[in-house]
Amino acid sequence: MALKDHLSHPTPKPTPAYEADVVLRVGPDALTPQAALQALRESRETHPERSVTVRFAPGEYAVTGLKITKEMSGTETAPVTFVADGGPVILNGGVSLHEDDFLPIDESFRERLHGDAREKVIVADLKKCGLSEKDYGPLYPFGAYQNGSQYDDVPLGTNCEVFMNGRRMTLARWPNKGEYAKLDAVADVGDCYEFPPQNYYHDWGERRNHRGGTYIMSRSDNERVSSWKSLDGIWAFGYFFWDWADSSTPVTIDTKNRRFFPKIVSHYGARADAEFYFYNVPDELDEPGEYWLDRKNALLYIYPYGEMTGARIEMSIGAAPAVTLEDVSYVTLDGFTVCNVRDDGMKLTGDHITVRNCRITNVANYAVVAQGTDVVIECCEASHMGRGGVCLAGGDRETLTPGHNRVDNCYIHDFAEVFQTYAGGIHLNGVGNVASHNEICYTPHTALFYVGNDNVIEYNYIHDVVQHSRDAGAVYAGFDWAGQGNVVRYNVLENVGSREMPPEGIYWDDGISGQTAYGNALFNVGHQAFEVGG
């Protein structure tokens, strides 16, 4: 029996009564969220000595960019608390479509499909739903090493996503989810930053609009691509050289010579047998859970996971965090669910901030990004993020003043579902911060990154991670001779890597110095329990 079968997930903390001098109520028969923020601002301006609790009645609230600013801060003796009052409170950053919005596809599109998809795929006219291109936007490049910023004509942003009944859908791709094609050969690596390994072009960042290169498909892959009715608008995602460097690019395809041309150069060049897939391919809308958005005509095609009766299709539209705390003090958020956000779920700066008993799911970037002093993220669940879980930064490295920030007793799972690398379940950055008693699991790359000094990683259960990379570790730090004083202790690491990908357990990469690890238990690690490069 696996060790994980003996352990329970982190548990919620009982919600305090949050007695306060001033109580503001949000709900159908009370204030809107925005009106409550205005009332809070007025209360803090006129009576800063009074504590305030903002109570949200159970229900779902359409929220994009709910911002709590410095003027709404509490104090040590008069804190400000936002709490879900008596039941689930959902802050939804998306828009909802329903079964009645979808109709059968027309014959011309049906002819492009194959198999059961011809009868299963349905379509919604987004214009009739009040949506347009300004809501969902263009396709943007993604991946930890995407180089879109090096081009004058490549828009940058966060992609709109589609969810069905709370599950992330996949933009129509080939091969299907979980599978990859492999480059047959590389005719031209393009004007990349590094090629071959350790051969750097140091002026690369100063130049613009780099040549993308020429990649060769296998004969069988080329035959499949040749069957598509149109090759316009196709993108490719892949690990074009290293299996820890993912990126995406629009492509031009020449099936006559079984080659394609990436517009955006791969950072480290490309090699034969590198894994990739094509996406935004309407002809490959062929399995449950896939979708394709005809951006020009505002038509959303989906292949439902199951029956549409009572189903709910949601699109993440608002390109801002659901909740932002901006330079605040003594503010607590307790008991909220955040979902369908085309950005980070929560973005926090300030001091003495607590996020407790919250659930963040189906966000495009990170569940929580926080920077400050005495920031605590506790008893939360974060899942199904396009990138990672909790990024927590604070403390001063010049003076080694600790940040006293904590991620504690959280369950962080099923993340890096879009960005496949360098999107950890927890990122600690700075001095004197702690990650403790968390369960982190189910991700293609690293579970926990840390940077800085005197940070502590303890009593975490990390399992089923680094499933799709060799040169990576479940716990990782590197490239910093000054990053000393960190301690990794009393953690359990289990099932690190996969049969094809043997990574490390605890990985101290080139140059990292002055680390301490003791009392850790490591089981079924693909390669080495420790990799020490410092």
HELIX and SHEET records of a PDB file:
HELIX    1   1 LEU A    3  HIS A    6  5                                   4    
HELIX    2   2 PRO A   33  THR A   46  1                                  14    
HELIX    3   3 LYS A   70  MET A   72  5                                   3    
HELIX    4   4 GLU A   99  ASP A  101  5                                   3    
HELIX    5   5 GLU A  107  ARG A  110  1                                   4    
HELIX    6   6 ALA A  117  LYS A  120  1                                   4    
HELIX    7   7 GLU A  133  TYR A  136  1                                   4    
HELIX    8   8 GLY A  148  GLN A  150  5                                   3    
HELIX    9   9 TRP A  204  GLU A  206  5                                   3    
HELIX   10  10 ARG A  219  SER A  226  1                                   8    
HELIX   11  11 THR A  255  ASN A  257  5                                   3    
HELIX   12  12 PRO A  282  GLU A  284  5                                   3    
SHEET    1   A 5 VAL A  22  VAL A  26  0                                        
SHEET    2   A 5 VAL A  52  PHE A  56  1                                        
SHEET    3   A 5 VAL A  80  ALA A  84  1                                        
SHEET    4   A 5 VAL A 323  ASP A 334  1                                        
SHEET    5   A 5 LEU A  66  ILE A  68  1                                        
SHEET    1   B 8 VAL A  22  VAL A  26  0                                        
SHEET    2   B 8 VAL A  52  PHE A  56  1                                        
SHEET    3   B 8 VAL A  80  ALA A  84  1                                        
SHEET    4   B 8 VAL A 323  ASP A 334  1                                        
SHEET    5   B 8 MET A 346  ARG A 356  1                                        
SHEET    6   B 8 VAL A 368  GLU A 378  1                                        
SHEET    7   B 8 VAL A 390  ASP A 396  1                                        
SHEET    8   B 8 THR A 401  PRO A 402 -1                                        
SHEET    1   C11 VAL A  22  VAL A  26  0                                        
SHEET    2   C11 VAL A  52  PHE A  56  1                                        
SHEET    3   C11 VAL A  80  ALA A  84  1                                        
SHEET    4   C11 VAL A 323  ASP A 334  1                                        
SHEET    5   C11 MET A 346  ARG A 356  1                                        
SHEET    6   C11 VAL A 368  GLU A 378  1                                        
SHEET    7   C11 ARG A 406  ASP A 408  1                                        
SHEET    8   C11 VAL A 434  SER A 436  1                                        
SHEET    9   C11 VAL A 456  GLU A 458  1                                        
SHEET   10   C11 VAL A 487  ARG A 489  1                                        
SHEET   11   C11 THR A 516  TYR A 518  1                                        
SHEET    1   D12 VAL A  22  VAL A  26  0                                        
SHEET    2   D12 VAL A  52  PHE A  56  1                                        
SHEET    3   D12 VAL A  80  ALA A  84  1                                        
SHEET    4   D12 VAL A 323  ASP A 334  1                                        
SHEET    5   D12 MET A 346  ARG A 356  1                                        
SHEET    6   D12 VAL A 368  GLU A 378  1                                        
SHEET    7   D12 VAL A 390  ASP A 396  1                                        
SHEET    8   D12 ILE A 426  VAL A 431  1                                        
SHEET    9   D12 LEU A 448  ASN A 453  1                                        
SHEET   10   D12 GLY A 473  ALA A 477  1                                        
SHEET   11   D12 GLU A 504  TRP A 508  1                                        
SHEET   12   D12 PHE A 530  VAL A 532  1                                        
SHEET    1   E10 GLY A  59  ALA A  62  0                                        
SHEET    2   E10 VAL A  89  ASN A  92  1                                        
SHEET    3   E10 PHE A 336  VAL A 341  1                                        
SHEET    4   E10 ARG A 359  VAL A 363  1                                        
SHEET    5   E10 GLU A 381  MET A 385  1                                        
SHEET    6   E10 TYR A 411  HIS A 413  1                                        
SHEET    7   E10 GLU A 439  CYS A 441  1                                        
SHEET    8   E10 TYR A 461  VAL A 465  1                                        
SHEET    9   E10 VAL A 492  VAL A 496  1                                        
SHEET   10   E10 ALA A 521  VAL A 525  1                                        
SHEET    1   F 4 GLY A  94  HIS A  98  0                                        
SHEET    2   F 4 ARG A 312  SER A 316 -1                                        
SHEET    3   F 4 VAL A 162  MET A 164 -1                                        
SHEET    4   F 4 ARG A 167  ARG A 168 -1                                        
SHEET    1   G 5 PHE A 102  PRO A 104  0                                        
SHEET    2   G 5 ILE A 122  ASP A 125 -1                                        
SHEET    3   G 5 LEU A 299  ILE A 302 -1                                        
SHEET    4   G 5 GLU A 290  ASP A 294 -1                                        
SHEET    5   G 5 THR A 170  LEU A 171  1                                        
SHEET    1   H 3 ARG A 173  TRP A 174  0                                        
SHEET    2   H 3 GLU A 275  TYR A 279 -1                                        
SHEET    3   H 3 ALA A 181  LYS A 182 -1                                        
SHEET    1   I 7 ARG A 173  TRP A 174  0                                        
SHEET    2   I 7 GLU A 275  TYR A 279 -1                                        
SHEET    3   I 7 TRP A 235  TYR A 239 -1                                        
SHEET    4   I 7 SER A 247  ASP A 254 -1                                        
SHEET    5   I 7 ARG A 259  PRO A 262 -1                                        
SHEET    6   I 7 THR A 214  ILE A 216 -1                                        
SHEET    7   I 7 ALA A 185  ASP A 188 -1                                        
END                                                                             
